[in-house]
Amino acid sequence: MVNKLTVDGILFDLDGTLINTVECVEIHWRKLCKKYNVDADELLKYCHGVQTIQVLRTFFPKELATTETVRELEDVVMNDLNGVYVVPGGRELLQKLDPSTWGIVTSGTAAMASKRLNQMNLPIPRCYLTADITTKSKPDPEGYARGAELLGFKPKNCLVFEDAIAGVKAGVAAGCTVIGITSAYTREQLIEAGAAFCITDYTELEVTLENRKIVVSLKEQK
């Protein structure tokens, strides 16, 4: 198993990866599913890492799949802080990295992503791709490919952190190496999707800066 990586840049997903919002998001999806008689369990297997508009198009009546519905749903979610927290070690990792070497690629809108970052007192990076900018939802590689380009690095020299199956597939398809975060899916599911290895949170990693490179390795288990 790969347990040490040397890269030029890092691209993070946001929800479930830097900020754990899984419980909050799932509660509000379940409420909407109940209202429209949609199978919540099936939706929750699919929704993580996927743009809200794409989830609506896949599971709900056509007339509900609108930007207005997205705005209404995300407004409710982003104003709910119950069960929302920075993934342990994430803040410290960002503080260690040069701002020019990391970015965020999220399936959330800019309004929701920026509010979450502000709520958690995390910085908004220079490389910042949201659902308002990317034309295709994960698992399409567009977001991570563009993220690597904005950082000025080749995808093969970028590391992606992802908690969703769709996101892992997107990172791999873009040509990046992916580390899975087991917030929403199991280690086995993320490895099957293409993750090099998985962690529960960032405290399991040792990150050092060497000759303008970022060295990421798994800490030895005690």
N, C-alpha and C positions, 0 to 999 in steps of 0.2 A: 504493500500500500504506500502511495506517495504521502509523505508527512513533512516535506520541506519544499518550499517554493521560493524562487527568486524572480521578482517581477519589477517592471518599471512603474506601473500604476495599478490602482485599485478602484473598481466600480462597485458600489453598493446598491442593492435594492433598498427600499425604505421600510415599508410596513412589514413587520415580522422579521426584519433583518437588522436594521439599526434601532427601530422603535417597535416593540412588541405590541401590536394592536389586534392580534388574532381574536382574542375573546370578545373584544368590543365589536369588531367587524362581523363576526359570526352571529352575535345577538341581533344585530340590525338586519342582516340578511334573513335570518329566521323569521323575524316579524313580517318582512315583506313577503316571504314565501307563504306564510300562514294567510295573509290577506288575499293572495291570488291563487291559493291552492296549488302551490308549486312544491315539489319534493325537495325539502331543505337539505337532506343528506346528500342527494345527488349534486345539488348546486354547490355545497361546501367542498365537495371533492374537486370541483372544477375552478372555483372562483379566485382562489389565492394566486396573486401574481398576474391576474388578467384584468384588463381595463373594465371599469364598471359598465360602460356602454356595451361591451362585448358580452358580458354576463347577462345583461338585460335582453339583448338580442337572442341569446341562446335559450333562455328559460321562460321569458315572460311574453305576454301578448305584444304584438308589433307596435301598437299605439303607446305602449309604456316605454319603449326603447328610444327615448329622446334625451337631448342635452338637459332639458328642464328636469326630468326625473333624476338624472345623474347629479345635477346640482342640489336638488332637494335631499337626496339620500346622503350624499357626501357632506352636506351641511349638518345633518343630524349626527353623522358619525364623527366628524371632526370636532364637534362640540361636546362629545362624550369622552371623558377621561377615565372612566371606570376600567380598570385592568390594563391601562396603557402605561408603559414604562420603557426607558432606554435599556436595550439589551446589555446585560453586564459586560463591562470591558469595552463597550463601543465608544463611549465618550473619550476614554483614555487613548484608544487607538487613533481616533481622529486628531487628537491633540498632538500626537507623535508625528503624524504625516505632514509633509509639505503640502500646502493648499493646491499647488499645481499638479499634484500626483494622484488626486482622488476625486471622484465624482459620484453622483447619485443618478440612477436610472430607475424610475418608478412608474407603475401603471396608474398611479393616482394623478389627479389634476394638480396644477400648480397651486391653486387655492388651498386644497386640502394638505398637500405635502408641505407647503411653506408654513401653514398654521401648525402642523404637527411639530415641525422642527423648532418653531418659536416656542411652542408650549413646553418642549423638552429642553429648551436652551441649547440647541445644537446649531452649528453654523450651516448656512445655505452655501453650497460650494459653487465655484466658478463653472464647473462642468455639471449641469443640472438639467436632466431630460425628464419631462413629465408627459402625461397623456395628451396635453395640449400641443406638444411639439412632435412627438412620434406619431406617424400615421398608422402604424400597425402594432397590435397588441402582442405581448409575449404569448406564445413561445417564438414568435418571429424574432430574428436576431437584430432587427433594425436598431433598437435602442442601444444595445451594448456595442454594436459596430460603430454607431455614431459617437457613443461615449468615448471609446478608445481613440477615435479620430480627433475629438475635441481635446483630449489630453495630449495628443501628439505622439501616441504610441501605437505600435502594431497590436492587434488583438491578442496575438499569441504571447505578448509580453505583458498582458493585463490579467489581473486576478479579479474574479467576480465573487461577491458574497450574496447568496440567495437562500430564501426559505421556501420557495414555491417550486413545484415540479415544472410549471410553465417557464419560470424564470431560469431555472437550471438549464433547461433545454435551449432557451434563448441565448444564454451565455456560451454554451458549448457550440451552438450553431454559428455564433459570431466568431469563434476561434479562440475564445478565452478559456482559461482554467477556472473551474468553479469550486468553491467550498460551500457546502450546504449548511444551513442553520436549521435545527430541528424544532422550529416554532410551530409550524402548521402540519408538517408531514414527518414521517418516520425516516430514520437513517437509511433504511433499506430502499424506501421509495425514492429518496433523493440520489442515492448511489445509482439506482437503476436508471434514473433520468440523465445521469452523466456526471454527477459530482465526483471530484477526485477523492475527497473525504468529507466528513461531517463533524460539526461541533455543536454543543448546546449553546454556548455563548463564547465571547471573545477572550474570556479569562483562561480558556484552554490553549491559547496561542501565545507564542513568543514572537514578537515582531521587532526586528532591528533594521537600522539603516546602514548600508555598507556601500561605499563608492557609488552613491546616487542610485542604488538599487534598494528595493524593499525585500527583506528576507522574512518569510513567514513560516513558522514551524510549529508543530504540535509539541506542547510541553510533555515531558515524561510523566507518566502516571505514577503517583506515589502509592 
